Amino acid sequence: MTTQELVGQIFKKKSFLCVGLDTDLAKIPKHLLEDEDPIFSFNKAIIDATHQFCVAYKPNIAFYEAYGLQGWKSLERTMEYLNEKHPEVFTVADAKRGDIGNTSTRYAKAFFETLNFDSITIAPYMGRDSVEPFLEFEDKHTILLALTSNQGAFDFQTKNVGNHELYKEVLETSKTYKNHENLMYVVGATKASHLEEVRQIVPDSFLLVPGVGAQGGNLQEVCKYGITKNVGLLVNSSRGILYASQGGDFAEVAANKARNIQQEMEIELGKL
């Protein structure tokens, strides 16, 4: 999916919501555990209920790897379903990969070709040659971890390197990478006040913003500092949508939660 196609979907649906598919067998409704593939059954129900309110889905790969081969099969079925039924939806492999060049190439092939994701999250710590293999794929996007929403982000990301914080060095340096126009960045919603400074360095890039909802991030704050004329934001919500109900109405309740966020986003888009 091209950036232009993503922007088109945002304005068509009046939403820049990304639903995180962090599917945990310990949290899904108990009646689904009787299914042959409860992870896929849950994901399918969530997708069917929410796709009209969001523009992206973000499976967290660890939640599938944890279940071994069956988890990978569930992930594969989820991606096949999304790409067949909702090809207009942007997909994010929340894999946080990052390794030497030939290994990164294999990771890229796994997620971009075998599983047909539109994008993948990448840890930039190993530098240029660990990132550029992902950037070689046409109409695919690499989402660098820049300033994350967890408490430990302050251990390194905001430490000074020379005259500015490390996350700013990541942003600046990444603009020198080959095919850097395919880059997006993770900036946590709990760090919303930093978004203004992020936008000074990457004024037009898309930002994937986790942390709205369960982690305490505020949508209006994110938009105040981070939105652009082409929106430039994918705001993720996972637990607040997925596990809003443990009953037979879980999909309906998830749809209501997604609709509520979409309506807030429509208001913010109306301000552009």
C-alpha positions as CSV (number, residue, x, y, z in Angstrom):
1,M,0.0,0.0,0.0
2,T,1.3,3.4,-0.9
3,T,1.2,6.4,1.5
4,Q,-1.2,8.1,-0.8
5,E,-3.6,5.1,-0.6
6,L,-3.4,5.2,3.2
7,V,-4.2,8.9,3.3
8,G,-7.1,8.3,1.0
9,Q,-8.5,5.6,3.3
10,I,-8.1,7.9,6.3
11,F,-10.2,10.6,4.8
12,K,-12.7,8.1,3.4
13,K,-13.3,6.5,6.7
14,K,-12.7,9.7,8.7
15,S,-10.4,7.7,10.9
16,F,-6.8,7.1,11.6
17,L,-7.4,4.3,14.1
18,C,-5.1,1.2,14.1
19,V,-6.5,-1.8,16.1
20,G,-3.8,-3.8,17.7
21,L,-4.4,-7.6,17.5
22,D,-2.6,-8.6,20.7
23,T,-4.6,-11.8,21.0
24,D,-4.1,-13.6,24.3
25,L,-5.9,-17.0,24.9
26,A,-6.1,-16.1,28.6
27,K,-8.2,-13.0,27.8
28,I,-10.5,-13.9,25.0
29,P,-14.0,-15.1,25.8
30,K,-14.0,-18.6,27.1
31,H,-16.5,-20.0,24.6
32,L,-14.0,-19.4,21.8
33,L,-11.6,-21.8,23.3
34,E,-13.8,-24.6,22.1
35,D,-13.0,-23.6,18.4
36,E,-10.4,-25.4,16.4
37,D,-8.4,-22.1,16.0
38,P,-9.6,-19.8,18.8
39,I,-7.0,-17.1,18.0
40,F,-8.2,-16.8,14.4
41,S,-11.9,-17.0,15.5
42,F,-11.3,-14.1,17.8
43,N,-9.4,-12.0,15.3
44,K,-12.0,-12.6,12.5
45,A,-14.8,-11.5,14.8
46,I,-12.9,-8.3,15.8
47,I,-12.0,-7.5,12.2
48,D,-15.6,-8.1,11.0
49,A,-16.9,-5.8,13.8
50,T,-14.4,-3.0,13.5
51,H,-13.0,-2.7,10.0
52,Q,-15.4,0.1,9.0
53,F,-14.0,2.3,11.9
54,C,-10.3,1.7,11.4
55,V,-7.7,2.0,8.7
56,A,-5.1,-0.4,10.1
57,Y,-4.5,-3.6,12.1
58,K,-1.4,-4.4,14.0
59,P,-0.8,-8.0,15.1
60,N,1.8,-8.1,17.9
61,I,3.9,-11.0,16.6
62,A,5.0,-12.1,20.1
63,F,1.4,-13.1,20.9
64,Y,1.5,-15.5,18.0
65,E,5.0,-16.8,18.5
66,A,4.1,-17.7,22.0
67,Y,1.9,-20.5,20.8
68,G,4.5,-22.0,18.5
69,L,3.4,-23.5,15.1
70,Q,-0.3,-23.1,15.9
71,G,0.2,-19.4,16.6
72,W,2.0,-18.9,13.3
73,K,-0.9,-20.7,11.5
74,S,-3.3,-18.3,13.3
75,L,-1.3,-15.3,12.2
76,E,-1.1,-16.6,8.6
77,R,-4.9,-17.2,8.5
78,T,-5.5,-13.7,9.9
79,M,-3.3,-12.1,7.2
80,E,-4.9,-14.1,4.5
81,Y,-8.3,-13.0,5.7
82,L,-7.4,-9.3,5.9
83,N,-5.7,-9.3,2.5
84,E,-8.6,-11.1,0.8
85,K,-11.6,-9.4,2.5
86,H,-10.2,-6.0,3.4
87,P,-7.2,-5.2,1.1
88,E,-7.8,-1.5,1.7
89,V,-6.7,-1.9,5.3
90,F,-3.1,-1.1,6.2
91,T,-1.3,-3.9,8.1
92,V,1.5,-3.6,10.6
93,A,3.7,-6.5,11.7
94,D,4.6,-5.4,15.2
95,A,7.7,-7.5,15.3
96,K,10.4,-5.1,16.4
97,R,13.1,-6.8,14.4
98,G,16.6,-5.5,13.9
99,D,19.7,-7.5,13.0
100,I,22.7,-7.5,10.5
101,G,21.9,-7.0,6.9
102,N,21.4,-10.6,5.6
103,T,19.3,-11.5,8.6
104,S,17.2,-8.3,8.1
105,T,16.7,-9.3,4.5
106,R,15.2,-12.6,5.6
107,Y,13.0,-10.9,8.2
108,A,11.8,-8.6,5.4
109,K,11.0,-11.4,3.1
110,A,9.1,-13.3,5.9
111,F,6.8,-10.4,6.7
112,F,6.5,-8.5,3.4
113,E,6.4,-11.5,1.0
114,T,5.4,-14.6,2.9
115,L,2.8,-13.0,5.2
116,N,2.2,-9.9,2.9
117,F,2.2,-7.2,5.6
118,D,2.3,-3.6,4.5
119,S,4.8,-2.6,7.2
120,I,6.9,-3.8,10.1
121,T,8.3,-2.2,13.3
122,I,12.1,-2.2,13.5
123,A,14.5,-1.5,16.3
124,P,17.2,0.9,14.9
125,Y,20.0,0.2,17.5
126,M,22.2,-1.7,15.0
127,G,22.1,1.1,12.5
128,R,21.9,1.7,8.8
129,D,22.7,-1.8,7.4
130,S,20.1,-3.4,9.7
131,V,17.3,-1.1,8.5
132,E,18.0,-0.5,4.7
133,P,17.1,-4.1,3.7
134,F,13.5,-3.5,4.8
135,L,13.5,-0.2,2.8
136,E,14.2,-2.0,-0.5
137,F,10.7,-3.3,-0.8
138,E,8.4,-1.2,-3.0
139,D,5.2,0.1,-1.4
140,K,6.2,-1.4,1.9
141,H,6.9,0.6,5.0
142,T,9.5,0.4,7.8
143,I,8.4,1.8,11.2
144,L,11.4,2.7,13.3
145,L,11.1,2.8,17.1
146,A,11.9,6.4,17.9
147,L,10.3,7.3,21.3
148,T,8.3,4.5,22.8
149,S,5.4,4.6,25.4
150,N,6.9,2.3,28.0
151,Q,8.5,3.5,31.2
152,G,11.9,2.2,30.3
153,A,12.0,4.6,27.3
154,F,13.8,7.0,29.6
155,D,16.7,4.6,30.1
156,F,18.2,5.4,26.7
157,Q,15.9,7.2,24.3
158,T,15.9,10.6,26.1
159,K,19.6,10.6,27.1
160,N,21.7,13.4,25.6
161,V,24.0,12.5,22.7
162,G,26.0,15.5,22.0
163,N,23.5,18.4,22.0
164,H,20.3,16.5,21.8
165,E,18.4,13.4,22.9
166,L,19.2,10.0,21.4
167,Y,15.7,9.6,19.8
168,K,16.3,12.8,17.9
169,E,19.6,11.4,16.6
170,V,17.7,8.3,15.4
171,L,15.3,10.6,13.6
172,E,18.0,12.7,12.0
173,T,20.2,9.8,11.0
174,S,17.4,7.8,9.5
175,K,16.7,10.6,7.0
176,T,20.1,9.7,5.4
177,Y,19.1,6.1,4.7
178,K,18.5,4.8,1.2
179,N,14.8,4.9,0.4
180,H,14.1,6.8,3.6
181,E,10.8,8.0,2.2
182,N,9.5,4.5,3.1
183,L,10.1,5.2,6.8
184,M,7.5,5.8,9.5
185,Y,8.2,6.2,13.2
186,V,6.8,4.9,16.5
187,V,6.2,7.7,19.0
188,G,4.2,6.8,22.1
189,A,1.0,8.7,23.0
190,T,2.3,9.0,26.6
191,K,5.1,11.1,25.2
192,A,2.7,13.5,23.4
193,S,4.5,16.6,24.5
194,H,7.5,15.5,22.5
195,L,5.6,15.2,19.3
196,E,6.1,18.9,18.5
197,E,9.9,18.4,18.5
198,V,9.5,15.2,16.5
199,R,7.6,17.1,13.9
200,Q,10.4,19.6,13.6
201,I,12.7,16.8,12.4
202,V,10.2,14.6,10.4
203,P,7.4,17.1,9.5
204,D,5.6,14.9,7.0
205,S,6.3,11.3,8.0
206,F,3.6,9.0,9.3
207,L,3.8,8.3,13.1
208,L,2.5,5.1,14.6
209,V,1.3,6.2,18.1
210,P,0.6,3.5,20.6
211,G,-0.5,4.1,24.2
212,V,-3.9,5.8,23.7
213,G,-6.5,4.3,26.1
214,A,-5.2,1.6,28.4
215,Q,-1.8,3.2,28.7
216,G,-3.2,6.7,29.4
217,G,-2.4,8.5,26.2
218,N,-4.7,11.3,25.1
219,L,-5.9,11.5,21.5
220,Q,-6.5,15.3,21.6
221,E,-3.0,15.9,22.9
222,V,-1.5,13.6,20.2
223,C,-3.4,15.5,17.5
224,K,-2.5,18.9,18.9
225,Y,1.2,18.3,18.5
226,G,1.4,15.6,15.8
227,I,-1.2,15.9,13.1
228,T,-0.3,17.2,9.6
229,K,-2.3,18.3,6.6
230,N,-2.2,14.7,5.4
231,V,-2.9,13.5,8.9
232,G,0.4,11.7,9.3
233,L,-0.9,9.6,12.3
234,L,-1.9,6.1,13.0
235,V,-3.1,5.9,16.5
236,N,-3.2,2.4,18.0
237,S,-5.6,1.0,20.5
238,S,-5.4,-2.7,21.6
239,R,-6.6,-3.8,25.0
240,G,-9.3,-1.1,25.2
241,I,-11.0,-2.5,22.1
242,L,-10.1,-6.2,22.2
243,Y,-11.0,-7.0,25.8
244,A,-13.8,-4.5,26.5
245,S,-16.1,-7.5,27.0
246,Q,-15.5,-11.1,28.0
247,G,-19.0,-12.2,27.0
248,G,-20.7,-13.3,23.9
249,D,-21.2,-9.7,22.9
250,F,-17.4,-9.1,22.8
251,A,-17.3,-8.2,19.1
252,E,-20.3,-5.8,19.4
253,V,-18.7,-4.0,22.4
254,A,-15.4,-3.8,20.5
255,A,-17.2,-2.2,17.6
256,N,-18.7,0.4,19.9
257,K,-15.3,1.2,21.4
258,A,-13.8,1.5,17.9
259,R,-16.7,3.7,16.8
260,N,-16.3,6.0,19.8
261,I,-12.6,6.5,18.9
262,Q,-13.4,7.0,15.2
263,Q,-16.0,9.7,16.1
264,E,-13.3,11.5,18.2
265,M,-10.9,11.3,15.2
266,E,-13.6,12.6,12.8
267,I,-13.8,15.7,15.0
268,E,-10.0,16.2,14.9
269,L,-9.9,15.7,11.1
270,G,-12.6,18.3,10.8
271,K,-10.2,20.9,12.3
272,L,-7.7,20.4,9.4
